[in-house]
């Protein structure tokens, strides 16, 4: 949605997903490196993702049956079989593609860490680059098999971006915080100027740059490491209340914001900036309610179950 005719950020959400994937790879790898067992990891991720995801899937299924689903963002293709594949995390239409890609990464992460412990971080970085080259050649139209495991509406699975987050978790040396801040600012400006539909007179000057996943992955990985180390440039920015709140309710925000936008666009409100404020406020409220009523209780169940697993293992 546009704030004004010269501030329309449509398109940069794809890049925001890269940041989410890198952050996910970083945090989950840290958890496993700090002693969280594989069984506990899988159980906790299941209870973190599945309840709200399934609830939204059921809602979309009902709306689609009634003829009200959004054919671009909130929908299933291939009828009942397509719906079943979404519940099994092997297909992702519309916005659901990120969930399938994320869940695939959950299953691959223990093997990725075994690979890294055996061959080192440099080998993992080389694997990430090879995957990106493979994926990008498919994107450019090369006649080779697409590097895909689950069915999503993109050429690849963005394993290279996740791997950047994994690599970030292994970085122990102090980074140059000023240089990283500069890299982050450049990446932000390039995205706003090149990818956003309209930004201060620029209109998608370099739109295809948003598919350079390995570059964004590397930039975001360094940014996360810098913030984690306490950068005086980036940590205060990333640690503000609004971003921390969005981090907590982010999963619900992602799943529900298009439904909110679709509703707000039906209101008789001509000013786009007013619709933006209404959409932001409603999305924040609904995401918070989804977290409190659905996500948080099941997160507690996951933690309780894994605590029992640890107790049993200790015996």
N, C-alpha and C positions, 0 to 999 in steps of 0.2 A: 504494500500500500504506500502511496506517495504522501509525504508530509506537505510538500508544495510541488508545483510543476518542476522546480529546479532541484528538488531533493526527493528523488524517488530511488529507493535502495533495492528495488526488485532485482533479483539475480544474485546478490551477494550472500544469500542464505546458504548456497552451495559451499561457499568458502567457510562459512560458519560451521558447517558440518565437519569440515577438515579439523577445525580446532577442537570440536567435541571428540572426534576419533583419536586425535593425538593425546588429548587430556585423558581419555578413557584408557588408552594404552599405557600411559605413564602411571596413573593411579593404580590400575589393576596389577601391573608388573611390580610396583612397590609393595602392594599387599602380599603378593606371592613371595617376593624376596624377603619380606619381613616375617616369614614363617607360616603364612596362611596355607593350609593344606589344599590340595586340588579338589577334594570332595567338598570342603567348606566353601571354596571359591565358587564352584558350580552351583551349590545350593543357594548361596547368598545372591548370586547374579540372577538365578531363576526367580526368587521371590522379590527381587528388586525390579525386574522388567515385566514379568509375565502378567501379574494381576491387572495393572492398568492397561497394558497392551491388549489383553484379551477383552477387557471391558469395552475398550474403544472399538475393537474388531466386531464385537457383538452389536454395538450401536450402529456401526456403519453397515453391517449386514442387514439390520432391520430397516434402516433408512433406504438402503439400496433396493430392498424388496418392495418398499413403498414408492420407489421412484424419486427419492429426494437426495441421494448421495451426490457428492461433488465428483464429476467424471474426470477431473484433472488431478485432484489431490487426495480425496477420501473415497476410495472405491476399490473393488476387487474385479479382476477380469477372470474369465473362464468359469463362471458360475460356481457351483458348489465345490468342484475340485479345486478351483483357484482359492476359494475361501479356506478349504482344508489345508492347502499348502501354506497359506499365511499363518494359520495356527501352528504349523509345524516349523515355521521360520525358514522355509526353503523358497519362498517367493515374496517379493515386495513390490506391490504396485503403488503408484502415487508416493506419498510421504513415507509409506511403510518400508521403503527400500533400505533405509538406514537401520531399521530394527533387524532385518535379516542379515545385513552385513555385520552388525555389531555382535549378534549371537554367534555367527560363524567365527568371529575373532575369539569369543569366549572359549569355544571348543579347541581352537588352534593354539591359544596362548601357552598352555603347559608344554606342548611340543616345541613351540618357539623358544621358550626358556631353556629347554634341554639342548636345543641346537646352539643357543648362544653360549651356554656353559661349556659346550664341547668345542665349538669352533671360534668363539669370541665375538665381540661387538662389531669388529671390522667386517667379518663375514656376514653378519646380519645386515649391516648397512649396504654391503654389496648385493645381498639378496633383495633388499628394498629397491635399489636402483634397477636391478634386472627386472623386477616385477613391473616397475613403472614403465620401463622401455617396452616391455611386452604389452602392457595395457595401452600405452599411448600410441603404439603402432596400430593396434586394433582401432583406436579412436580415429586415427588418420585414414583408415580404410584398408590397411594391409590384409591380404587374404590368408590370415592365419587364425587358428582357433582362439576364441575369446577366453581369457583367463578367468573363467567364472565357475563357481561351485553352486551358488544359490541364484535363483532367478530374480534379478533386479533390473531396473530400467536404466542401467549404465553399462559402459563397456567393460568395466572391471569391478572388483570387489573392494578396492581401496585398501588392500592389505599393506601397500607401501606406506600409507599414512599412519595406520596403526603401528607399523614397525618403527616409524619415527618416534612415536610415543614410548615404545619399549626401549629404544636406544637412549632416549632422554633419561629413563630411570637408571641407566647404567653410568651416566655421566657423573663422575665424582669430583673432577677438577673444577675449580672456580672459573666461571666464564667472565668475559669482559662485559659488564652490565651496560655500559654506555654503547658499545657496538651492537649488542643485542637489542637495545631500545631503538637504535637507528634502523636495524633490520625490520623490527616490528612496525615502525612508523612508515617505512618505505612500502612494506607489504600492504599496510592499510590504505595508503594513498593510491598505490597501483590498483588495488581492488575497487576503491571508490571511483576513481577516474575511468578505469578500464572496463569494469564489470557492471556497476550500478546503471540502471536505466537512464538516470539523469542525476548528475552531481555538479552543481555550480557551472552549468553550461557544457560539461562533458557528457557524452552519451555513448557509453559502451565502446570506447575507442579501441580496447584490446580485449574483447569479450572472451575469446578462447583462452586467455591466460588463466581463467578459473579452472581449467582442466589440467593445469600444471601441478598435479597433486603433490609430487615429491618436493617441489620448491616450497609450497605452503607448509607441507609437513615438517620440513627442516626448520623453517622460520618459526613455526609455532612450537616445535620441540625446544628450540633454544630459548624462546620466550618463557615457556613453562619452567625450564631449569633455572632461568634467571630469577623469576618470581619466587620459586621454591627456595633459592639461596638468599632471598631478601634484598633484591635490587631496589635501590633508593629511587630509581626512575619508574619501574614498572609495578612493583609490589603495591604501593599506595593506590595506583589506578585500578589494578585488578582486585584489590581487597576492599573496594567500596561497598556500601550496603546493598545497592541495587544489583550489582553483579553477583554478590554472595547470595542474595535472595533468588535470583534467576538460576544460579547454580543448584540450589536446593530443589527448586520446582521445575528445573529445566526439562525433564523428561515429559511431564505433563504439558508444559508450555509448548513443546514441539508437537506433540500429538494433537493438541486441542486448538492451536492458534488459528488454523485455517478455517475451522468451523466457526470460530468467533468472527474472523474477517468476513466470511460469507454472510453471516447474519448482519453485521454492522453495515455492510454494503447495501443491504435492503432498506436501511433506515433513510428517512427523508432529511439527510444532512448533507448539504451541498459542499461544505468546506472540507477538503481532504485532511487538513491538519486536525480538525475536530474529530473526524472519523478515526484518525490515528490515535488520538488520546483516548477515545472511548474504547477502541480495540485493545490498546495497551493495558488499560485499567481492567477491562473485563477478562482478558487473558490472564493477568496477574491474579485476579480473584479466583477464577475457575481453576487455575493451576495449583494455587495454594489449597483450595478445597480438595482437589484430587489427591494432593500429597498427604493432607491430614487424614482424610477419610479412607483412602485406598492404599497409597504407597507406604506410608509410615507404619501402619499396623502390620503389613506383610513383611516389611523390612525387619521389624522386631521378631516376627515368627522365624525368618531366616536366620537371624542372629541367635535365637534361642535354640533352634535345631542344630546349628553348627557348634554351639557351646556344648550341647549334649554329645555331639560327635567327638569333640575334643576330650570330654570327660571319659567317654567310653574308651577312646584310644589310650588315654593315660593309664587306665586300669589294665 
